[in-house]
Amino acid sequence: MPDISVFISHSWKYSEHYEKLFEWVFKNKWQSQGTKIVFLDTSVPKDNPIHFAKSDRELKRAIWERIQIADVVVIPTGMYANYSKWIAKEIEGAQKYKKPILAVNPWNQERKSSVVQQASEDYCGWNKQSVVGKIWSIYQKRRRVRII
């Protein structure tokens, strides 16, 4: 049974995207071809922020530690991502630790963040099965590459 660590990025101001992705990924039971899949949350939720960080530098380090242990980083492609200093730092952390980014296009979102799209390994629409299927696909692809 694989445990897949997932970091879901978000902007506090647009936390409804995070909350819906969290629900889809972590509040459901998943399996693929009879194999049970367990998703582990490495995100920084609004109800449990990083309180110990005394500076932006410490906060970035704490967030990057969570990204470092993630198998996949999920980032909504809302336009706010283009202007979010923290989402930019999360993308930077994912790139530093060579973590794949899944870009998820929120429902009815016509304009998408070019920053997220350019940094992503894959993308999908705003659908529970699509999001989880892409996370699983990215995880399997990365795992095969490490084994070979």
Secondary structure as GFF3:
##gff-version 3
##sequence-region A 1 148
A	DSSP	beta_strand	3	8	.	.	.	ID=ss1
A	DSSP	three_ten_helix	12	14	.	.	.	ID=ss2
A	DSSP	alpha_helix	15	26	.	.	.	ID=ss3
A	DSSP	beta_strand	30	32	.	.	.	ID=ss4
A	DSSP	beta_strand	35	41	.	.	.	ID=ss5
A	DSSP	alpha_helix	56	68	.	.	.	ID=ss6
A	DSSP	beta_strand	72	76	.	.	.	ID=ss7
A	DSSP	three_ten_helix	79	82	.	.	.	ID=ss8
A	DSSP	alpha_helix	85	96	.	.	.	ID=ss9
A	DSSP	beta_strand	101	104	.	.	.	ID=ss10
A	DSSP	alpha_helix	114	119	.	.	.	ID=ss11
A	DSSP	beta_strand	122	124	.	.	.	ID=ss12
A	DSSP	alpha_helix	128	147	.	.	.	ID=ss13
###
